[in-house]
Amino acid sequence: GEESGSAENSTAKTMRAEDVLSAPRPPLREQPVTHIAVLDLEATCDERKGFAPMEIIELPVVLIEVATGKVVDEFRTFVRPTVHPVLTDFCRELTGISQEQVDVAPDFPEALMNLNAW
């Protein structure tokens, strides 16, 4: 089970992504990789139960140099959903992604090709 109240757990709970990125630190020991790609997908959604399938609507990636902990490159694209092409009000409010952004975006296969080319 998870221990509560330890200093390590409380620090982890209050740390935000921008805190880590604004104060990058090198790893404590040598790592077998030189870079790590971190992605944070956004997908179609609704507050109704049974909403499916969820489709990726944003594909952002940052490339982090392991030795320094610094972001060295970024990739971002919106993705046009095809099963549920119109975003729900819930989805737009939750993600902050507009209908216009996905309407002009590439579909998923093209977005994935663009990511691979990056």
C-alpha positions in Angstrom: 0.0 0.0 0.0 1.0 3.6 -0.3 2.4 5.3 2.7 1.0 8.7 3.5 2.7 11.5 5.3 6.3 10.7 4.3 8.3 13.7 3.0 9.0 12.0 -0.2 5.3 11.3 -1.0 4.2 14.8 0.0 6.9 16.3 -2.3 5.9 14.1 -5.2 2.3 15.1 -4.7 2.9 18.8 -4.8 5.5 18.8 -7.6 4.2 20.0 -11.0 5.7 19.3 -14.4 6.8 22.9 -14.9 8.8 22.6 -11.6 10.8 19.7 -13.0 11.3 21.4 -16.3 12.3 24.7 -14.9 15.0 23.2 -12.6 16.4 20.2 -14.6 18.8 18.0 -12.8 21.1 15.3 -14.2 20.4 11.7 -13.1 21.9 10.3 -9.9 23.6 7.4 -11.9 24.5 6.8 -15.5 21.6 5.9 -17.7 21.6 3.4 -20.6 19.8 6.0 -22.9 20.8 9.5 -24.0 17.3 10.9 -24.5 13.8 10.3 -23.4 10.7 11.3 -25.3 7.8 12.3 -23.1 4.3 12.6 -24.5 1.0 13.7 -23.0 -1.9 12.7 -25.2 -5.3 14.4 -25.2 -8.3 12.4 -26.5 -11.9 12.9 -27.4 -14.1 12.5 -24.3 -17.5 13.1 -22.9 -19.0 12.9 -19.4 -21.5 10.2 -20.6 -20.7 6.6 -19.7 -20.0 4.4 -22.7 -18.5 7.2 -24.9 -16.2 5.2 -27.2 -13.9 5.0 -28.9 -11.7 7.7 -27.6 -9.5 9.2 -30.3 -6.2 11.1 -29.9 -6.8 14.9 -30.6 -3.4 16.3 -29.5 0.0 14.7 -29.8 2.6 16.8 -27.9 6.1 15.4 -27.3 9.2 16.8 -25.6 12.6 15.3 -26.0 14.7 15.4 -22.8 18.5 15.0 -22.7 19.1 12.5 -19.9 22.5 13.8 -19.0 21.2 17.3 -18.2 17.5 16.8 -17.7 16.9 19.6 -20.2 14.2 19.8 -22.9 16.2 19.8 -26.2 13.3 19.6 -28.7 9.5 19.7 -28.9 6.9 18.4 -31.3 3.2 19.2 -31.2 0.3 18.6 -33.5 -3.4 18.5 -33.1 -5.2 15.4 -34.6 -8.5 15.4 -36.5 -10.8 12.8 -35.0 -12.7 10.7 -37.5 -15.2 8.6 -35.5 -16.4 11.6 -33.4 -15.3 14.6 -35.6 -17.3 17.1 -33.5 -15.8 17.7 -30.0 -18.2 17.6 -27.1 -18.6 20.7 -25.0 -17.1 18.6 -22.1 -14.1 17.7 -24.2 -13.4 21.3 -25.3 -13.7 22.6 -21.7 -11.6 19.8 -20.3 -8.7 20.0 -22.8 -8.9 23.6 -23.9 -8.7 22.3 -27.5 -11.0 24.1 -30.0 -13.1 22.6 -32.8 -11.2 24.8 -35.2 -7.8 23.4 -34.1 -8.9 19.8 -34.8 -10.8 20.6 -38.0 -7.6 21.8 -39.8 -5.3 19.1 -38.2 -4.0 16.0 -39.9 -5.7 12.7 -39.3 -4.0 10.2 -36.9 -2.0 8.3 -39.6 -0.6 11.6 -41.0 0.1 13.0 -37.5 2.0 9.8 -36.6 4.1 10.1 -39.9 4.9 13.7 -38.9 6.0 12.5 -35.5 8.2 9.8 -36.9 9.8 12.3 -39.3 10.5 14.6 -36.4 
